[in-house]
Amino acid sequence: MLSLLGASGSLFHTAAGVAYGDLIIDGQRETWAIRSRQFRNWLRKRYFEEIGDALSSAALTAALDLLEAKAQFDAPERQIRVRTH
């Protein structure tokens, strides 16, 4: 699963311990919480693009758990700022 994140982005966490992924989507950087619906849907889509099959619920949960742990323990701490248009 980590290979699906690959060149598409990177992980980090906030001081409060919330895990995030920075993703490059359509040429621009987007930052989504690992546990957000957007991130789950993006991961499902990337899995289908790479593997050609649907991602099971169990595999999705395991992948999110792993990515969250990697973001919290192996990735840098950063501040998050909410930008509105």
Chimera marker file (.cmm) of the C-alpha trace (Angstrom):
<marker_set name="trace">
<marker id="1" x="0.000" y="0.000" z="0.000" r="1" g="1" b="0" radius="0.5"/>
<marker id="2" x="2.811" y="2.395" z="0.734" r="1" g="1" b="0" radius="0.5"/>
<marker id="3" x="3.952" y="2.025" z="-2.853" r="1" g="1" b="0" radius="0.5"/>
<marker id="4" x="0.581" y="3.454" z="-3.954" r="1" g="1" b="0" radius="0.5"/>
<marker id="5" x="1.451" y="6.632" z="-2.077" r="1" g="1" b="0" radius="0.5"/>
<marker id="6" x="4.918" y="6.539" z="-3.668" r="1" g="1" b="0" radius="0.5"/>
<marker id="7" x="5.704" y="9.493" z="-5.878" r="1" g="1" b="0" radius="0.5"/>
<marker id="8" x="2.168" y="10.772" z="-5.406" r="1" g="1" b="0" radius="0.5"/>
<marker id="9" x="2.813" y="12.201" z="-1.982" r="1" g="1" b="0" radius="0.5"/>
<marker id="10" x="4.253" y="12.103" z="1.502" r="1" g="1" b="0" radius="0.5"/>
<marker id="11" x="3.110" y="11.604" z="5.076" r="1" g="1" b="0" radius="0.5"/>
<marker id="12" x="3.297" y="13.786" z="8.192" r="1" g="1" b="0" radius="0.5"/>
<marker id="13" x="1.505" y="14.369" z="11.495" r="1" g="1" b="0" radius="0.5"/>
<marker id="14" x="0.439" y="17.350" z="13.589" r="1" g="1" b="0" radius="0.5"/>
<marker id="15" x="1.391" y="18.071" z="17.210" r="1" g="1" b="0" radius="0.5"/>
<marker id="16" x="-2.025" y="16.659" z="18.164" r="1" g="1" b="0" radius="0.5"/>
<marker id="17" x="-1.074" y="13.371" z="16.460" r="1" g="1" b="0" radius="0.5"/>
<marker id="18" x="-3.417" y="13.622" z="13.480" r="1" g="1" b="0" radius="0.5"/>
<marker id="19" x="-1.942" y="11.845" z="10.454" r="1" g="1" b="0" radius="0.5"/>
<marker id="20" x="-1.992" y="13.519" z="7.028" r="1" g="1" b="0" radius="0.5"/>
<marker id="21" x="-0.900" y="12.786" z="3.510" r="1" g="1" b="0" radius="0.5"/>
<marker id="22" x="0.286" y="15.379" z="1.010" r="1" g="1" b="0" radius="0.5"/>
<marker id="23" x="-0.832" y="14.201" z="-2.410" r="1" g="1" b="0" radius="0.5"/>
<marker id="24" x="-0.193" y="15.502" z="-5.906" r="1" g="1" b="0" radius="0.5"/>
<marker id="25" x="-3.525" y="15.473" z="-7.717" r="1" g="1" b="0" radius="0.5"/>
<marker id="26" x="-3.895" y="16.941" z="-11.199" r="1" g="1" b="0" radius="0.5"/>
<marker id="27" x="-0.547" y="18.685" z="-10.775" r="1" g="1" b="0" radius="0.5"/>
<marker id="28" x="-1.306" y="20.408" z="-7.485" r="1" g="1" b="0" radius="0.5"/>
<marker id="29" x="-0.634" y="19.515" z="-3.871" r="1" g="1" b="0" radius="0.5"/>
<marker id="30" x="-3.562" y="18.594" z="-1.676" r="1" g="1" b="0" radius="0.5"/>
<marker id="31" x="-3.384" y="17.702" z="2.002" r="1" g="1" b="0" radius="0.5"/>
<marker id="32" x="-5.877" y="15.219" z="3.414" r="1" g="1" b="0" radius="0.5"/>
<marker id="33" x="-6.219" y="13.549" z="6.790" r="1" g="1" b="0" radius="0.5"/>
<marker id="34" x="-5.443" y="9.832" z="6.498" r="1" g="1" b="0" radius="0.5"/>
<marker id="35" x="-8.798" y="8.985" z="8.106" r="1" g="1" b="0" radius="0.5"/>
<marker id="36" x="-10.814" y="11.286" z="5.823" r="1" g="1" b="0" radius="0.5"/>
<marker id="37" x="-13.306" y="10.037" z="3.257" r="1" g="1" b="0" radius="0.5"/>
<marker id="38" x="-11.333" y="11.818" z="0.529" r="1" g="1" b="0" radius="0.5"/>
<marker id="39" x="-8.140" y="9.943" z="1.385" r="1" g="1" b="0" radius="0.5"/>
<marker id="40" x="-9.937" y="6.575" z="1.576" r="1" g="1" b="0" radius="0.5"/>
<marker id="41" x="-11.523" y="7.150" z="-1.827" r="1" g="1" b="0" radius="0.5"/>
<marker id="42" x="-8.203" y="8.272" z="-3.319" r="1" g="1" b="0" radius="0.5"/>
<marker id="43" x="-6.502" y="5.126" z="-1.975" r="1" g="1" b="0" radius="0.5"/>
<marker id="44" x="-9.247" y="2.911" z="-3.441" r="1" g="1" b="0" radius="0.5"/>
<marker id="45" x="-8.865" y="4.627" z="-6.804" r="1" g="1" b="0" radius="0.5"/>
<marker id="46" x="-5.049" y="4.305" z="-6.795" r="1" g="1" b="0" radius="0.5"/>
<marker id="47" x="-5.321" y="0.631" z="-5.855" r="1" g="1" b="0" radius="0.5"/>
<marker id="48" x="-7.693" y="-0.026" z="-8.735" r="1" g="1" b="0" radius="0.5"/>
<marker id="49" x="-5.436" y="1.865" z="-11.160" r="1" g="1" b="0" radius="0.5"/>
<marker id="50" x="-2.371" y="-0.138" z="-10.068" r="1" g="1" b="0" radius="0.5"/>
<marker id="51" x="-3.888" y="-3.582" z="-9.412" r="1" g="1" b="0" radius="0.5"/>
<marker id="52" x="-7.035" y="-3.604" z="-11.527" r="1" g="1" b="0" radius="0.5"/>
<marker id="53" x="-9.244" y="-4.912" z="-8.732" r="1" g="1" b="0" radius="0.5"/>
<marker id="54" x="-11.324" y="-3.528" z="-5.884" r="1" g="1" b="0" radius="0.5"/>
<marker id="55" x="-9.723" y="-2.990" z="-2.490" r="1" g="1" b="0" radius="0.5"/>
<marker id="56" x="-11.436" y="-5.043" z="0.224" r="1" g="1" b="0" radius="0.5"/>
<marker id="57" x="-12.643" y="-3.377" z="3.419" r="1" g="1" b="0" radius="0.5"/>
<marker id="58" x="-10.159" y="-5.382" z="5.489" r="1" g="1" b="0" radius="0.5"/>
<marker id="59" x="-7.258" y="-4.401" z="3.218" r="1" g="1" b="0" radius="0.5"/>
<marker id="60" x="-8.345" y="-0.758" z="3.256" r="1" g="1" b="0" radius="0.5"/>
<marker id="61" x="-8.504" y="-0.724" z="7.064" r="1" g="1" b="0" radius="0.5"/>
<marker id="62" x="-5.083" y="-2.363" z="7.310" r="1" g="1" b="0" radius="0.5"/>
<marker id="63" x="-3.598" y="0.114" z="4.821" r="1" g="1" b="0" radius="0.5"/>
<marker id="64" x="-5.050" y="3.116" z="6.662" r="1" g="1" b="0" radius="0.5"/>
<marker id="65" x="-3.769" y="1.779" z="9.995" r="1" g="1" b="0" radius="0.5"/>
<marker id="66" x="-0.290" y="1.339" z="8.527" r="1" g="1" b="0" radius="0.5"/>
<marker id="67" x="-0.227" y="4.736" z="6.825" r="1" g="1" b="0" radius="0.5"/>
<marker id="68" x="-1.466" y="6.425" z="9.998" r="1" g="1" b="0" radius="0.5"/>
<marker id="69" x="1.258" y="4.733" z="12.086" r="1" g="1" b="0" radius="0.5"/>
<marker id="70" x="3.943" y="5.642" z="9.518" r="1" g="1" b="0" radius="0.5"/>
<marker id="71" x="2.746" y="9.265" z="9.538" r="1" g="1" b="0" radius="0.5"/>
<marker id="72" x="2.697" y="9.447" z="13.339" r="1" g="1" b="0" radius="0.5"/>
<marker id="73" x="5.984" y="7.685" z="14.100" r="1" g="1" b="0" radius="0.5"/>
<marker id="74" x="8.194" y="7.807" z="11.009" r="1" g="1" b="0" radius="0.5"/>
<marker id="75" x="7.232" y="11.106" z="9.394" r="1" g="1" b="0" radius="0.5"/>
<marker id="76" x="7.879" y="14.705" z="10.443" r="1" g="1" b="0" radius="0.5"/>
<marker id="77" x="5.584" y="16.833" z="12.565" r="1" g="1" b="0" radius="0.5"/>
<marker id="78" x="4.140" y="19.827" z="10.734" r="1" g="1" b="0" radius="0.5"/>
<marker id="79" x="1.555" y="22.485" z="11.316" r="1" g="1" b="0" radius="0.5"/>
<marker id="80" x="-1.566" y="22.424" z="9.213" r="1" g="1" b="0" radius="0.5"/>
<marker id="81" x="-3.248" y="25.570" z="8.006" r="1" g="1" b="0" radius="0.5"/>
<marker id="82" x="-6.756" y="25.667" z="6.622" r="1" g="1" b="0" radius="0.5"/>
<marker id="83" x="-7.050" y="27.746" z="3.492" r="1" g="1" b="0" radius="0.5"/>
<marker id="84" x="-10.385" y="28.890" z="2.115" r="1" g="1" b="0" radius="0.5"/>
<marker id="85" x="-11.053" y="30.172" z="-1.334" r="1" g="1" b="0" radius="0.5"/>
<link id1="1" id2="2" r="1" g="1" b="0" radius="0.2"/>
<link id1="2" id2="3" r="1" g="1" b="0" radius="0.2"/>
<link id1="3" id2="4" r="1" g="1" b="0" radius="0.2"/>
<link id1="4" id2="5" r="1" g="1" b="0" radius="0.2"/>
<link id1="5" id2="6" r="1" g="1" b="0" radius="0.2"/>
<link id1="6" id2="7" r="1" g="1" b="0" radius="0.2"/>
<link id1="7" id2="8" r="1" g="1" b="0" radius="0.2"/>
<link id1="8" id2="9" r="1" g="1" b="0" radius="0.2"/>
<link id1="9" id2="10" r="1" g="1" b="0" radius="0.2"/>
<link id1="10" id2="11" r="1" g="1" b="0" radius="0.2"/>
<link id1="11" id2="12" r="1" g="1" b="0" radius="0.2"/>
<link id1="12" id2="13" r="1" g="1" b="0" radius="0.2"/>
<link id1="13" id2="14" r="1" g="1" b="0" radius="0.2"/>
<link id1="14" id2="15" r="1" g="1" b="0" radius="0.2"/>
<link id1="15" id2="16" r="1" g="1" b="0" radius="0.2"/>
<link id1="16" id2="17" r="1" g="1" b="0" radius="0.2"/>
<link id1="17" id2="18" r="1" g="1" b="0" radius="0.2"/>
<link id1="18" id2="19" r="1" g="1" b="0" radius="0.2"/>
<link id1="19" id2="20" r="1" g="1" b="0" radius="0.2"/>
<link id1="20" id2="21" r="1" g="1" b="0" radius="0.2"/>
<link id1="21" id2="22" r="1" g="1" b="0" radius="0.2"/>
<link id1="22" id2="23" r="1" g="1" b="0" radius="0.2"/>
<link id1="23" id2="24" r="1" g="1" b="0" radius="0.2"/>
<link id1="24" id2="25" r="1" g="1" b="0" radius="0.2"/>
<link id1="25" id2="26" r="1" g="1" b="0" radius="0.2"/>
<link id1="26" id2="27" r="1" g="1" b="0" radius="0.2"/>
<link id1="27" id2="28" r="1" g="1" b="0" radius="0.2"/>
<link id1="28" id2="29" r="1" g="1" b="0" radius="0.2"/>
<link id1="29" id2="30" r="1" g="1" b="0" radius="0.2"/>
<link id1="30" id2="31" r="1" g="1" b="0" radius="0.2"/>
<link id1="31" id2="32" r="1" g="1" b="0" radius="0.2"/>
<link id1="32" id2="33" r="1" g="1" b="0" radius="0.2"/>
<link id1="33" id2="34" r="1" g="1" b="0" radius="0.2"/>
<link id1="34" id2="35" r="1" g="1" b="0" radius="0.2"/>
<link id1="35" id2="36" r="1" g="1" b="0" radius="0.2"/>
<link id1="36" id2="37" r="1" g="1" b="0" radius="0.2"/>
<link id1="37" id2="38" r="1" g="1" b="0" radius="0.2"/>
<link id1="38" id2="39" r="1" g="1" b="0" radius="0.2"/>
<link id1="39" id2="40" r="1" g="1" b="0" radius="0.2"/>
<link id1="40" id2="41" r="1" g="1" b="0" radius="0.2"/>
<link id1="41" id2="42" r="1" g="1" b="0" radius="0.2"/>
<link id1="42" id2="43" r="1" g="1" b="0" radius="0.2"/>
<link id1="43" id2="44" r="1" g="1" b="0" radius="0.2"/>
<link id1="44" id2="45" r="1" g="1" b="0" radius="0.2"/>
<link id1="45" id2="46" r="1" g="1" b="0" radius="0.2"/>
<link id1="46" id2="47" r="1" g="1" b="0" radius="0.2"/>
<link id1="47" id2="48" r="1" g="1" b="0" radius="0.2"/>
<link id1="48" id2="49" r="1" g="1" b="0" radius="0.2"/>
<link id1="49" id2="50" r="1" g="1" b="0" radius="0.2"/>
<link id1="50" id2="51" r="1" g="1" b="0" radius="0.2"/>
<link id1="51" id2="52" r="1" g="1" b="0" radius="0.2"/>
<link id1="52" id2="53" r="1" g="1" b="0" radius="0.2"/>
<link id1="53" id2="54" r="1" g="1" b="0" radius="0.2"/>
<link id1="54" id2="55" r="1" g="1" b="0" radius="0.2"/>
<link id1="55" id2="56" r="1" g="1" b="0" radius="0.2"/>
<link id1="56" id2="57" r="1" g="1" b="0" radius="0.2"/>
<link id1="57" id2="58" r="1" g="1" b="0" radius="0.2"/>
<link id1="58" id2="59" r="1" g="1" b="0" radius="0.2"/>
<link id1="59" id2="60" r="1" g="1" b="0" radius="0.2"/>
<link id1="60" id2="61" r="1" g="1" b="0" radius="0.2"/>
<link id1="61" id2="62" r="1" g="1" b="0" radius="0.2"/>
<link id1="62" id2="63" r="1" g="1" b="0" radius="0.2"/>
<link id1="63" id2="64" r="1" g="1" b="0" radius="0.2"/>
<link id1="64" id2="65" r="1" g="1" b="0" radius="0.2"/>
<link id1="65" id2="66" r="1" g="1" b="0" radius="0.2"/>
<link id1="66" id2="67" r="1" g="1" b="0" radius="0.2"/>
<link id1="67" id2="68" r="1" g="1" b="0" radius="0.2"/>
<link id1="68" id2="69" r="1" g="1" b="0" radius="0.2"/>
<link id1="69" id2="70" r="1" g="1" b="0" radius="0.2"/>
<link id1="70" id2="71" r="1" g="1" b="0" radius="0.2"/>
<link id1="71" id2="72" r="1" g="1" b="0" radius="0.2"/>
<link id1="72" id2="73" r="1" g="1" b="0" radius="0.2"/>
<link id1="73" id2="74" r="1" g="1" b="0" radius="0.2"/>
<link id1="74" id2="75" r="1" g="1" b="0" radius="0.2"/>
<link id1="75" id2="76" r="1" g="1" b="0" radius="0.2"/>
<link id1="76" id2="77" r="1" g="1" b="0" radius="0.2"/>
<link id1="77" id2="78" r="1" g="1" b="0" radius="0.2"/>
<link id1="78" id2="79" r="1" g="1" b="0" radius="0.2"/>
<link id1="79" id2="80" r="1" g="1" b="0" radius="0.2"/>
<link id1="80" id2="81" r="1" g="1" b="0" radius="0.2"/>
<link id1="81" id2="82" r="1" g="1" b="0" radius="0.2"/>
<link id1="82" id2="83" r="1" g="1" b="0" radius="0.2"/>
<link id1="83" id2="84" r="1" g="1" b="0" radius="0.2"/>
<link id1="84" id2="85" r="1" g="1" b="0" radius="0.2"/>
</marker_set>
